[in-house]
Amino acid sequence: MAHDGTAPKGFWTETAQLVRAVSRAMGVTFRNLWRRPVTVMYPDVRRVYPDRFRGILALTYDTETGEENCIGCRLCELICPPQVIKVEMLKAKERNWAKTFTLELYACEFCELCVQVCPTDAIIMLKTFELATADRRTMLLDKDRLHALGLEHTPSWATGNKLRDMQAPPKAARADGAKEPAAKGDAKETGA
């Protein structure tokens, strides 16, 4: 008997288990041996990404006035889990501006929380991911570089307002004075 109280497996039992395991593994190998490869030769052939693909971040301009949309409210900085966004606000008479806006893209989690909280849709995600570089310092993006990325690439479907609308409840809330229907099993009111 073995040390744990069970009978030891025989030589032929273990050999049979080994042969079954190897034959299953080789079966998977032979089934996939004749399949077409799914590799995409990347720089030459580009994969088509879905409409809702979300890649790198960028800042936007207002299409009507040409002014930047960022008002420097710092909501994106406050909600960012890895704290890679730094914003400095510049107060003006008519509206606030972002004096500086930096994003450490090399540490970004791409969680999209900054996009969701932005009240002016100033920060968006793009339909690209191509910012490969050998130097990490080029992944520290300032306001000018983020605006340039926003102009260079196609924006993603998801903006802060669209994402908030998508998360809104499907039905309108009841009015405060609306009467709730009585649930089954509730105690009947006692009258005086």
VEXMI-394732 format. One record per residue (C-alpha): x, y, z; chain. Coordinates in steps of 0.1 Angstrom, whole numbers, plus 2048, in hexadecimal, padded with zeros to 3 digits. Each point is the difference from the previous one (the first is absolute). Layout:
N
+------+-------+-----+-----+
! east ! north !  up ! mol !
+------+-------+-----+-----+
!    X !     Y !   Z !   A !
...
+------+-------+-----+-----+
This chain:
192
+------+-------+-----+-----+
! east ! north !  up ! mol !
+------+-------+-----+-----+
!  800 !   800 ! 800 !   A !
!  80A !   824 ! 7FA !   A !
!  807 !   818 ! 81C !   A !
!  7DE !   811 ! 7FC !   A !
!  7ED !   7DF ! 805 !   A !
!  7F8 !   7F9 ! 7DC !   A !
!  80C !   7E4 ! 7EB !   A !
!  81D !   808 ! 7E9 !   A !
!  7F8 !   802 ! 7DB !   A !
!  80E !   7E5 ! 7EB !   A !
!  81A !   805 ! 7E5 !   A !
!  7E7 !   7F8 ! 7E4 !   A !
!  7E6 !   818 ! 80D !   A !
!  818 !   81D ! 801 !   A !
!  80D !   7F7 ! 7DD !   A !
!  7DC !   7FF ! 7F3 !   A !
!  7F9 !   822 ! 80E !   A !
!  820 !   80E ! 7F1 !   A !
!  7F7 !   7F2 ! 7DE !   A !
!  7DD !   80F ! 802 !   A !
!  80D !   822 ! 809 !   A !
!  81B !   800 ! 7E5 !   A !
!  7E7 !   7F4 ! 7E6 !   A !
!  7E7 !   81C ! 80A !   A !
!  81B !   81A ! 7FD !   A !
!  80C !   7F3 ! 7DE !   A !
!  7DC !   7FF ! 7F4 !   A !
!  7FC !   825 ! 807 !   A !
!  821 !   806 ! 7EE !   A !
!  7F6 !   7EC ! 7E1 !   A !
!  7DD !   810 ! 7FE !   A !
!  810 !   823 ! 800 !   A !
!  81D !   7F6 ! 7E9 !   A !
!  7EA !   805 ! 7E0 !   A !
!  7EE !   81F ! 80B !   A !
!  806 !   821 ! 7EE !   A !
!  817 !   817 ! 815 !   A !
!  7EF !   81E ! 810 !   A !
!  81F !   816 ! 802 !   A !
!  7FD !   823 ! 7F1 !   A !
!  820 !   80D ! 7F1 !   A !
!  7FC !   821 ! 813 !   A !
!  810 !   81D ! 7EF !   A !
!  7F6 !   7F4 ! 7DD !   A !
!  7DD !   7F3 ! 809 !   A !
!  7EB !   813 ! 819 !   A !
!  7E4 !   7F0 ! 813 !   A !
!  7DF !   811 ! 7FF !   A !
!  7F5 !   809 ! 823 !   A !
!  7DC !   803 ! 80B !   A !
!  7EE !   821 ! 803 !   A !
!  802 !   7FF ! 826 !   A !
!  826 !   7FA ! 801 !   A !
!  810 !   817 ! 819 !   A !
!  825 !   808 ! 7FE !   A !
!  817 !   81C ! 80C !   A !
!  7F3 !   820 ! 80F !   A !
!  7FF !   823 ! 7F1 !   A !
!  7F3 !   823 ! 807 !   A !
!  7E6 !   811 ! 7E9 !   A !
!  7F8 !   822 ! 7F3 !   A !
!  7DD !   80F ! 7FD !   A !
!  7F7 !   7FD ! 7DB !   A !
!  7EC !   820 ! 7FF !   A !
!  817 !   818 ! 812 !   A !
!  822 !   7EF ! 7FC !   A !
!  807 !   803 ! 825 !   A !
!  80B !   7E3 ! 815 !   A !
!  7E5 !   7EE ! 813 !   A !
!  813 !   7FA ! 820 !   A !
!  7F6 !   817 ! 81C !   A !
!  819 !   7F4 ! 819 !   A !
!  7E7 !   7F2 ! 818 !   A !
!  818 !   7E4 ! 80B !   A !
!  7E5 !   7E5 ! 801 !   A !
!  815 !   7EA ! 7EA !   A !
!  81E !   805 ! 817 !   A !
!  7EC !   7F8 ! 81F !   A !
!  7F0 !   7E0 ! 7F2 !   A !
!  81F !   7F1 ! 7F0 !   A !
!  809 !   7E0 ! 812 !   A !
!  826 !   800 ! 7F8 !   A !
!  800 !   826 ! 803 !   A !
!  811 !   806 ! 7DF !   A !
!  7ED !   820 ! 7F7 !   A !
!  80C !   822 ! 80D !   A !
!  7EB !   81F ! 7F9 !   A !
!  806 !   824 ! 80A !   A !
!  7E3 !   818 ! 7FC !   A !
!  802 !   824 ! 7F3 !   A !
!  7E3 !   815 ! 80B !   A !
!  7F3 !   81A ! 7E8 !   A !
!  7E2 !   818 ! 7FF !   A !
!  7EB !   7ED ! 7E7 !   A !
!  80B !   7DC ! 807 !   A !
!  81B !   7EB ! 80F !   A !
!  81C !   7F0 ! 7EC !   A !
!  819 !   7E5 ! 805 !   A !
!  821 !   811 ! 804 !   A !
!  813 !   7DF ! 7FF !   A !
!  7F3 !   7DD ! 7F9 !   A !
!  818 !   7E3 ! 801 !   A !
!  7F9 !   7DB ! 7FC !   A !
!  819 !   7E5 ! 807 !   A !
!  7F4 !   7E7 ! 7E6 !   A !
!  81A !   7E6 ! 808 !   A !
!  7EE !   7FA ! 822 !   A !
!  7DC !   805 ! 7F5 !   A !
!  7E8 !   7E4 ! 806 !   A !
!  7E8 !   80A ! 7E4 !   A !
!  7E3 !   7FC ! 818 !   A !
!  7ED !   81D ! 7EF !   A !
!  7F5 !   80F ! 821 !   A !
!  80F !   822 ! 7F6 !   A !
!  7EB !   800 ! 7E1 !   A !
!  7E0 !   7F7 ! 813 !   A !
!  803 !   81D ! 819 !   A !
!  80A !   81B ! 7E8 !   A !
!  7E3 !   819 ! 7FF !   A !
!  80B !   810 ! 7DF !   A !
!  80C !   7E1 ! 7ED !   A !
!  823 !   80F ! 800 !   A !
!  812 !   7DF ! 804 !   A !
!  7F7 !   7E4 ! 7E9 !   A !
!  80D !   7DE ! 7F5 !   A !
!  80B !   7FB ! 7DC !   A !
!  7FD !   7E3 ! 7E8 !   A !
!  825 !   7FA ! 800 !   A !
!  81B !   7F1 ! 816 !   A !
!  81F !   808 ! 7EB !   A !
!  817 !   814 ! 816 !   A !
!  81C !   7E6 ! 802 !   A !
!  822 !   80F ! 80A !   A !
!  821 !   7F5 ! 80F !   A !
!  802 !   81F ! 817 !   A !
!  7E7 !   802 ! 81D !   A !
!  804 !   826 ! 801 !   A !
!  7ED !   803 ! 7E0 !   A !
!  7E2 !   7F0 ! 811 !   A !
!  7FE !   81D ! 818 !   A !
!  7E6 !   814 ! 7ED !   A !
!  7FA !   825 ! 806 !   A !
!  7E2 !   815 ! 7F5 !   A !
!  80D !   808 ! 7DE !   A !
!  808 !   7DC ! 7F7 !   A !
!  7DE !   7F4 ! 80D !   A !
!  7EF !   81A ! 7EA !   A !
!  815 !   7F6 ! 7E2 !   A !
!  7F6 !   7DB ! 806 !   A !
!  7DC !   80A ! 801 !   A !
!  803 !   811 ! 7DE !   A !
!  815 !   7E4 ! 7F0 !   A !
!  7EB !   7E2 ! 808 !   A !
!  7DB !   7F6 ! 7FF !   A !
!  7EE !   803 ! 821 !   A !
!  7EF !   7E2 ! 80F !   A !
!  7DB !   7FD ! 804 !   A !
!  801 !   805 ! 826 !   A !
!  800 !   823 ! 80D !   A !
!  7F7 !   80A ! 824 !   A !
!  7DD !   80B ! 7F7 !   A !
!  7F8 !   7E1 ! 7EB !   A !
!  80D !   7E9 ! 81B !   A !
!  7EB !   812 ! 81B !   A !
!  7E1 !   7FE ! 7E9 !   A !
!  806 !   7DB ! 7FB !   A !
!  801 !   7FB ! 826 !   A !
!  7E1 !   813 ! 807 !   A !
!  7E2 !   7ED ! 80D !   A !
!  7E9 !   7F5 ! 7E3 !   A !
!  7E0 !   80C ! 811 !   A !
!  7F7 !   822 ! 80D !   A !
!  800 !   802 ! 826 !   A !
!  7DE !   802 ! 811 !   A !
!  7F3 !   821 ! 80C !   A !
!  803 !   805 ! 826 !   A !
!  7DA !   801 ! 805 !   A !
!  7FA !   7E0 ! 7EC !   A !
!  7EF !   7E4 ! 814 !   A !
!  813 !   7E0 ! 804 !   A !
!  7EC !   7E0 ! 7F8 !   A !
!  7F9 !   7EB ! 81F !   A !
!  815 !   7E1 ! 801 !   A !
!  7F1 !   7DE ! 807 !   A !
!  802 !   7F5 ! 824 !   A !
!  800 !   823 ! 80D !   A !
!  7EC !   804 ! 820 !   A !
!  7DE !   811 ! 7FA !   A !
!  7FB !   822 ! 80E !   A !
!  7ED !   800 ! 820 !   A !
!  7E5 !   81A ! 800 !   A !
!  7F2 !   813 ! 81E !   A !
+------+-------+-----+-----+
